[in-house]
């Protein structure tokens, strides 16, 4: 990764990548080109949409998320340095936490990671999603519905 391309510090990039590895199980037969860079780029694009103050507090909350494994008895490591099993355990705890603030924060982070991951062209190809075909199909369905409504309107008159 070329650090000059990113506006968020390396520490937060590492958190996003560690979260992606804990949240997403990549199929063995899937080859993703430049996945880490694409994931970080998309996360940054989403993060840039936040107002500056919200972005600031989001990054602080992300730092706290990274440091809390020290207090959850998962070892003397930050989240990014946990092994895969402990990362998943920690993520599951955050998904089930009783505090609505923590739970909703983590849902937002998880959503950001998922949207960023599933926006990759190689993922689209793997799952068979072709947006141009999908858009054309939706336009055809819409025009058929409009034509049906139009013919029904004339029969009423």
C-alpha positions in Angstrom: 0.0 0.0 0.0 1.3 3.4 -0.9 0.6 5.5 2.3 0.5 8.8 0.3 -2.8 7.6 -1.3 -4.7 7.5 1.9 -6.0 10.2 4.2 -6.6 8.1 7.3 -3.6 7.0 9.3 -2.1 3.5 9.0 -3.4 2.5 12.4 -7.0 2.8 11.2 -6.3 1.1 7.9 -5.0 -1.8 9.9 -8.2 -1.9 12.0 -10.4 -1.9 8.9 -8.4 -4.8 7.4 -8.5 -6.7 10.7 -12.2 -6.2 10.8 -12.6 -7.4 7.3 -10.7 -10.6 8.0 -12.9 -11.2 11.1 -16.2 -10.5 9.4 -15.7 -12.0 6.0 -14.8 -15.5 5.1 -13.4 -15.5 1.5 -14.1 -18.7 -0.5 -10.9 -20.6 -1.4 -11.7 -20.6 -5.1 -12.1 -16.8 -5.2 -9.1 -14.7 -6.4 -9.4 -11.0 -5.5 -7.0 -8.7 -7.1 -5.8 -5.7 -4.9 -8.4 -6.5 -2.3 -6.8 -4.6 0.6 -6.2 -1.4 -1.3 -9.8 -1.5 -2.7 -11.3 -2.1 0.7 -9.4 0.8 2.2 -10.2 3.1 -0.7 -13.9 2.4 -0.4 -13.9 2.8 3.4 -12.1 6.1 3.0 -14.7 7.2 0.4 -17.5 6.4 2.9 -15.6 8.1 5.7 -15.1 11.3 3.7 -18.8 11.6 3.5 -19.0 12.0 7.3 -19.1 15.6 8.6 -15.6 16.4 10.1 -16.8 16.2 13.7 -18.5 12.9 13.2 -15.5 11.5 11.4 -13.3 12.6 14.3 -15.5 10.8 16.9 -15.9 7.8 14.6 -12.1 7.4 14.5 -11.9 7.8 18.3 -14.5 5.1 18.7 -12.6 2.9 16.3 -9.5 3.4 18.4 -11.4 2.4 21.6 -12.7 -0.7 19.8 -9.1 -1.6 18.9 -7.9 -1.2 22.5 -10.7 -2.9 24.4 -9.5 -6.5 23.9 -6.9 -5.6 26.6 -9.8 -5.4 29.0 -11.9 -8.3 27.8 -9.2 -10.8 28.8 -8.3 -11.7 25.2 -4.7 -11.3 25.8 -2.3 -8.3 26.0 -3.0 -7.4 22.4 -4.9 -4.8 20.4 -7.7 -6.1 18.1 -5.5 -5.9 15.1 -2.9 -8.3 16.7 -5.3 -11.0 17.9 -5.4 -14.3 16.1 -8.4 -15.0 13.8 -10.3 -17.0 16.4 -10.1 -14.3 19.0 -11.0 -11.7 16.5 -14.2 -13.5 15.7 -15.0 -14.0 19.3 -14.5 -10.3 20.0 -16.6 -9.3 17.0 -19.4 -11.7 18.2 -19.3 -10.0 21.6 -19.8 -6.6 20.0 -22.7 -7.9 17.9 -24.4 -9.0 21.1 -23.5 -6.2 23.5 -26.4 -4.8 25.5 -25.4 -1.2 25.1 -27.3 0.3 22.1 -24.6 2.9 21.5 -21.9 0.2 21.1 -24.1 -2.1 19.1 -25.2 0.5 16.7 -21.7 1.8 16.3 -20.5 -1.7 15.4 -23.4 -2.2 13.0 -22.2 0.9 11.2 -18.6 -0.3 11.1 -19.7 -3.7 9.9 -21.9 -2.2 7.2 -19.0 0.0 6.0 -16.8 -3.1 5.8 -19.4 -5.2 4.0 -20.3 -2.5 1.5 -16.7 -1.9 0.8 -15.9 -5.6 0.3 -18.9 -6.4 -1.8 -18.3 -3.4 -4.1 -15.2 -5.0 -5.5 -15.4 -6.0 -9.2 -13.9 -9.5 -8.5 -16.7 -10.2 -5.9 -19.3 -9.0 -8.4 -18.0 -11.4 -11.0 -17.8 -14.3 -8.5 -21.4 -13.9 -7.3 -22.7 -13.2 -10.8 -23.7 -9.6 -10.3 -23.4 -7.5 -13.4 -24.8 -4.0 -12.6 -25.4 -3.0 -16.2 -27.5 -6.1 -16.9 -29.3 -5.6 -13.6 -30.1 -1.9 -14.5 -31.3 -2.9 -18.0 -33.5 -5.6 -16.5 -35.0 -3.2 -14.0 -35.7 -0.7 -16.7 -37.4 -3.3 -18.8 -39.6 -4.4 -15.9 -40.5 -0.8 -15.2 -41.4 -0.1 -18.8 -43.6 -3.2 -18.9 -45.4 -2.2 -15.7 -45.9 1.3 -17.1 -47.3 -0.1 -20.4 -49.7 -2.4 -18.4 -50.9 0.5 -16.4 -51.3 2.6 -19.5 -53.4 0.0 -21.3 -55.6 -0.4 -18.2 -56.2 3.3 -18.1 -57.5 3.4 -21.7 -59.8 0.5 -21.1 -61.5 2.3 -18.2 -62.2 5.3 -20.4 
